């Protein structure tokens, strides 16, 4: 699990030594922007796409951001407000449950979301029993305190209303303070991971009656699983046409996402004739192997363009970074519930540190975001637009966190409205002379209703217009470059507190068994430490990654930290148990 972090630290030292909205108004003049010659400082774009968090769940209390309004309380049953409500609360736990996050659940969360948007259905949707497709069975120890409990009873049954602060995700808050935090970033589709990643890489999510002909495909926010292939054009094809180098760096192993956007299921990989190889991440998050164009280029082409995340660190160390990079996490580092926030933050930090400690820092832009809201509460109504010719549409997805990191970024909070389609637009303006992902121009026309990366504004149901921000405007190339912000990535993750065979947070035995992930064999001089309720647990200090404790009655909070060659890491997000 820690292979990536080990390799990251090794090569950092080496370097030091050496969607879719269904409508819109398009400004033709704005569909072609400055070519790369206008911003020569940017030579590389890296998109780090994590999983399933809303803006309010990560930055709802960030100073100055459009965060959780005072007095917020979401009803347990929207149609029966007399049954009470759940207020947002600080969730200190590493593992969260989230909720269903397919198109239907988006409508439930927003309470319609088209003709009205009350943003009051989150609690009711999470409490629905279909949120766990296997009843009360848990498929990972990381969720013993959340998902299994969520379907039964307990104070965390409504953890969609929980939010994290810099106590749990300090590095993300540090990036937000020092670089550019976007508090109005929306996915291009209102759906779960698969359509979101299709939108990110092809500007469309569709279903096809003939999987070899793009002309038979129609828009679909809940597309079928790719046991076949996607025949429409993608950014990979456009970049090849414009001779722009690119790679998808993915983590090995299964993924935690479910079909179609359920809260909990057994992690599993794709099977069938077009399944990824054992070294490729599953299909929800890495769509490149599923496109007909990519398949047609052959196995050598795929092997050169779709590689393990470790290769990213090698490419940074050896000066071989392509112009465009997509980083796709493995499940452990994804932050997709039930996997914890600490491991994901460490993974992201390790790859950002590698760039910051290399010659690439001065000419690289890093876009960090999350692919969908994961069912977590957010108070901002996503833009709802009109289809061409009229008619209501779902519009953009629910708001997600987004940070732009780079030497020439203008620091601060950006309140402009963005779609994640803006990432493709930025790449096209920078490297492809402003060309858009136009199926006809690429010789493979399809029935997509509009070219999403061409949109500059959205026509709303009330006759108004929402202007979309241009990511080119978050840079100032006349100012001195910002210094790198190298942050610790040695916080132990995956902390578990287990006190009964049922994996429940309510204990039936006096002994608590604690375990966490090791930092890796290449990291020397490491000791691990556990705190209980803010006080060090003496029996847990040392080189082992397990220990036991008998805390006595009451509710107890455990956190982990590491000391590496005398330097202490931040404390991890928490695990919690209650002893009778």
N, C-alpha and C positions, 0 to 999 in steps of 0.2 A: 504493500500500500504506500509505503513512504519512498519508493524508488525515485519518483519525480523530485521530491524535496532533497534527497541525497544528491542526485545528479545536479540539481540547481546550485546547491552550495559549492559543489566541487568546481563547476564551470564558472561560477562567479569569481572564485579565487583565481582560476585560470586566466580570466579576462583581465583581472587587476594586475596580474603578472604580465600579461602580454598586451394576407393582409389587406392587412388590406382593408381600406375604408371603401365602402361602396358608394363613392361619389366624389366630386370635387371640382374645383375651379383650377384650371391649369393656365399658367402664364407662359405662352410660347417663348417669349424672350428670355425667360428665366430657366428654360430647360437646357441651356448650354452655358456652363460656367467656365471659370478660368482653368486653363490647362496647367500641367505641372510646372511650366516655366514661371508661372505667376507666384508660386509658393515653393521655391526650390528647397526651402528648409525641411519640407516634409517629403521624405523618400520612402517611408515605410508606414503602413497602417496595420495595426493589430486589433482584432476584435475578440475580446474575452467575453464569452456569453455563459453566464451561470444560470441557475435554475430556480424558478418558482418563488419569488418574493415580491411583495408589493412595496411601493415607495413608503407608505406609512409604517409598514412592518420593520423597515430598516432605518428610515430617516424621519419618521413622524414627529420626533422631538428634536430634530437638528435645528440649532438656532438660525433663524432667518428664513428657513425653508417653509414652503406651503405644507405644513404638517397638520397633525390631528387637531381639529378645533376643540376649544375648551367646551366641556359639557357634553361631549359626544357619548351617546349610549345607544347601542343598536338593539332593537327589540328581539326577543327570543322567537316570537311569531309576529311578523309584520302586520298581519291582519287582526291581531289581538294584542294591542299594546298594553292592556291591563295585566298581561302575564309577565311583565317585567322586561328588563333590558340588560345588556352586558356592556360595561364601559371598557375602553382600552386599558390595558395594564402592562406593566413592564415584565416581560417574560425573560427570565434569566437563564432558561434551559437551553442547552446546546441542541437538543433534538426537538423538532416541532412537528406537528401533524399536518397543518394546513387543511385543505379541503378539496373537493372536486373542482375541476377548472376547465371543463369543456364548454362549448358555446351555450348550452342550456344552463349551466351553472352560472355563467356570466350574467345571463338574463335574470336568474334568481338573485344573485348578489346585488345587482343594480336595482332590483324590483322593477322589471320590465326593461329599462335601459333604452327604449326607443321613444315611446310616447311620453314617458316620464322616467326619472332616474332618481330614486330616493336613497340609494346606497344603503339599504337597510335589510338586505336578505342574507348577509354573510353568516350570522349565527344559525339561522334556520337551516341554511344549506349544509353547514358542517354537521349539524345534529341529525341529519337524515341518515337512516341506517345504510343506505346504499353507498355511503362514502367509503366503506371498507368492503371490497368485493369478496372477502373471505370471512365475513362475520367478525369474530374477535380474535382471529389467528394473527400472530405477529410473525413477520418474515425477517426481522432484523432486531438484534438486541438494542440498537440505537433508539428504538421506538417504545421501549417498555414503559416509559413514563408519559407517553403522549397518545399515540394512535390506538393502542390496545385499550387504553383507559378511556379514550374519547368515545368509543362506541358503547362503553358501559356507563360509568358515571364518575364524577369527581370534579375538582375545581378547575381542571384543565380541559373540560369538555368543550369549551369555547375558545381554544387557543388561537383561532383566527383573529381574535381581538388583541392578541399579544403583540408587543413591539420590542425590538432590541435597541440598545444604546451603545455608546462606545465602551461600556463595560463588557459587552459580549463580542462586538465587532470593531475593536479600536482602530485597526488598520484601515477599514473602509471609511470610518469617520475622519481619519487623518488624511486620506486621499481627498475627501470632500472638502476639508478645510484648506488644503494647500493647492488644489487644482480646481476643476470646474464641476460642480454638482448641478445636474439638471433635475428640476422638480416638476417637470411637465413632459416626461418622455412616455410614450405609449407604444406598445407593440402594434405592428401593422395589421394584425388580425385579433379578433376577440375570441381566443380559443387556447388550446393547450400546446404542449411542446412541439409535436410533430408539425402542425400547420404553422406555428411560429417560426420554426427553423426552415421550413419550405419558403415562407415569406422572406426570411432573411437572406436566403441564397438564390431565390428565383423570382421573388416579388409576386408569388402566386401560390395559392393552395387550391387544389382541384381534384376532381374525380374523373376518370376517363372510361368510356365504354370499350375502347381499344387502346391498350397500354403501349402500343407502338406508334400511335398517331395523335399528335397534339390537337389536331382539329376536332377530336372527339371528346375533349376535356371541357368541363364546366366548373365554375367556381364552387368550392365546397370547403366550409370551415371545419369539417370533421372528416377528412379524407380517409380512404381505406389504408390499411397497413401495406407497406411496400414489399409484399411478397412477389412483386413484379417489378416494374420500373416506371419512372416518371418521364414522359416523352417530351415535355415542353422545355423551352430554353431556360438557361440558368446563368448566373453571374460567372460561373466557371467558363462557359462558352464565350461570353462577351470578353472576359479578360484574355482568353487565348487569342481571340480575334484581334485584340488591340496589343498583343504581345506584352501583356502585363504578367509578371511572375506571381504565382500564388501557391499556397499550401494550406491544407486543413490538418491541424495537429490534434489528434484525439487520444484520449485515455483508453487503455485496454480494459476489457471486462464488460459486464452487463451494465444496465442502467436501471434507475429506480422508477422511471416513469411508467405509466399504465395506459391501457387502452380502454376508453378514450379519455384520458385525463382524470382517472379516478384518484382518490386520496391515497389508497394503500393497495399494493398488490405484490406478488412475488417478483423480484427483479429477474428479468430473463432477456436473452438475446434473440435476434431474428433467426427464424428458420426458413428454409425454402431455397429455391434455385438461385436467388439473388442475395443470399445472406452475406453479410460482411465476414471477413476472415476472423480468426481467433484474436488477432491483434488490433482489430478495429472496434470502435465503440458501436453500440447498437444504433439502429436506424433513426430513432426519434431526434437525436441531437446532431448526428453527422449524416446529412442527406446526400453528400457528394457521390458516394458509390451507387446511389439509386437512380441517378439521372441517365437517360439513354445516351446522351452525348458523351458523358464520362465513360460509360461502359464500352462505347464504340471505339474508344481510343486504345483499349487493351489493358492488360494487367500491368505492364511496365509503366504505362502512363499513370495508372491509379497508384501504384507503389511509389511513384515519385512525388505525387501530389497529395496523397492521403496517408499520413504517417503518424507514428506514435508521438505523444507529447515530449518524450525525452529528446526527440530529434530537434524540437524547438530550441532547447538549451544548447545542443551541439551547433545548430545553425547560428545562434547568437555568438557563441564562443569562437566560431571559425569564420565569421564575417559572411555567412551564406544566407542571411535572412531574406526571404522574398519580399516583393513590394506589398503584397497583401497576405495576411495571416489570419486564419480563424482558429481559436483555441476552444476545443470541446472537452469538457471534463469527463473523467470516469465517475461512476456513481458516488464513490466515497468522498470525492472532492466537489461534488456538484451543488451542494446546499439544497438539493431537491429533497423535501421530506420523504423518508425519515432521517436522512443523513444530516449531520450536524453542521453548524455554522463555523465552528473553529477549524475543522479540516479544510473546508472550502476556502476560508480566508487565508489560511497558510499557503495553500496551493496557488491562489491568485497572487499573493505577495511574493512567492518564490519566483514566478515567471516575470513579474514586474521588476523585482530586484535585479534579475539577470539583465534586463534591458537597461536599467538605470546604471548598472555598474559596467557597462560596455560602451564602445564608441557610438552605438546606435542611439543613445539617449537624446542627442541634439537634433536628430532628424526623423524621429519616430513619434507617431501619435498612437495612443492606446485608448480604445473605447471599451469601457467596462460596463456591462449591463446584465439584466436578467430576462429570460425569454418570455415569462408570463407571471401573473400575480399569484399563482398557486393556491387560490382561494382565500388568501389573507386579506384582511380589511384594508380598504383605501377609501378616502372620503371624496376624492375628486371625480366628478362625472366625466367619463371619456367623451371626446367629441363624437357626436352623432351626425352623419352626413346624408346627403341625397344621392341616389343613384343617377346616372345619366338618364335624362328624360323624366326624372321625378321618382317618388316612392321612397319610403323609409328604408334605412339600412342599419346594420349593427354598428358600423363605424369602427373606430380604433379600439384596441384592447384596453384592459385596465392598466392604470399607471404603474410603472416599474422604476426601480432605482437606475440611475445612469450617471457615470462619472467620466469625464474626458481628461486624460492625463498626458502631459507632454511639456517639453521645455518652453514652448511659446504659447501655451494656454493662458488665457486671461483668468486669473483666479476669481472665485466667488460663486454665487448661486445664480443660475440661469433660469429665469421664469418663462422663457419662450416655449411655445408648444412645439414638440417634435414627435415625429413618427420614427420608429426604428428603420423605416425605409430610407431615412436620411443617411444611414451608414452607407448603403449602396450608392446613393447620390453623391456623397462625399468622395468615395473611391472613384466613381466615374468622372467626376469633375477634376480630380487630382491626376489620374493616370490615363483616362480614356478620352480626353478631349471633350468631356461633357456628353458623350454618347450615352443613351439610355438603353435599358433592357427591352428593346423593341422586337417582338417576335418576328414581325414581317421583315425587318431589316436584317435579321439573322437567318432568314430563309426558312423559318418554321412557324408560320402564323398559327395563332390559337384564338380562343374565344374570350380571353380575359377582357373585362369591360373597360379597363383603362390601364395605362402604364404607371404603376404605383410610384416609381422613383422619379417621375416627372411632376408629381403634385407639389405645388407651392402653397396652395390654400385649399380650404375645405368649405363647401357650401352647407350650412346647417339647416335643420328643419324649420327654424323660425325665420328663415330668410337672411340670416346673417352670414358672416364669413370668418373663419378661423385661419389666420396666417400661420404657416409652418415655418419654424426656424431653420436657418441654414447653418450647418455645423462649421462652415468656413469662417463664420463670424465670431467664433469663440477663441480666435487666435489673434495675437498681435506680434507680427514679425519685426517690428521696429524696436521692440524693447529687448533688454538683456535677457538671455534665456534663464528660466528657472532652474535652480539646482535640483539634482535628484533627491528623492526622499526614500532612502533605504530603511525598511522597517523590519522588525523581528518576525521570523517565520518558524520559530522553535517552540511555540506554545503546544503542549501535548493536546491532541484531539481525541475524539471518540470516548470521552470519559463516561463510564458506566457505573452506576451504583445499584447493586442487585442484592435483595435481601429475602427473596422467596423464590421457589421454583416456578411460580406463576409469572415471573417477570413484572410484578406489579409494584407500583410506587408506595403502596400501603404494605408495610412489612408484617410478616408473621413469624419472624425469627429475630433474635437480638443482634446477630452478626450481619454486617454489611460487607459484601464483597465488591471491591473497587478494582477497575481495570482501565487501561488507556493505551493509546498507540505509542510505540517507540519512535524516536526521531530517526533512527537509521544507523546502520553499521559504520558509516563514514564519519559520523559525528562523535567525536571523542570528548572525554571530560564532562559527561552528562550525568546529572542526578535529577531525579524526579521528586516532586513534592505535592502533597495534597493538603488542602485546607478544608476544615469543616466549620461552617458558620464563622469564617474569617480567621480561625485559629489553626495553626499547623498541626497536622496529625503526626506525632513523632514516629509511629511505626510505619509510616508510608514514605519516609525520606530514604532515598537510595537509588540504586541502578535498576531495580526490578520495575516491571510495569503492572504489577498487581499488589494488592495489600488488603487487609481486613480491618474493620473498625467496629466497635460496639458503642454507639453514640448515646444510648439511653433514649428515653421516651421523648416524643416531640417530632417536629418537622426539621430536617437538617439539610443544609445546602453544601455540596462539595464542589470544589474547583481544583484544577491541576495547573502546575507551572513547572518549567524546567530551568535548571541552572546549567549553562554551557560555558565551561572554562571561566567560571566565576561571574558570569553575566546572567541575571534572571530574566526569563521571558515574561510577558504579560500573563495574567491568569486566564484560563479557559472559561468559556461559558459553562454553566453549571449542570450538575445532576442533583436530583432531589429525592429524598425518601421520607416517609413518616413512620416512626416507631410507635406502637401503641403504649 
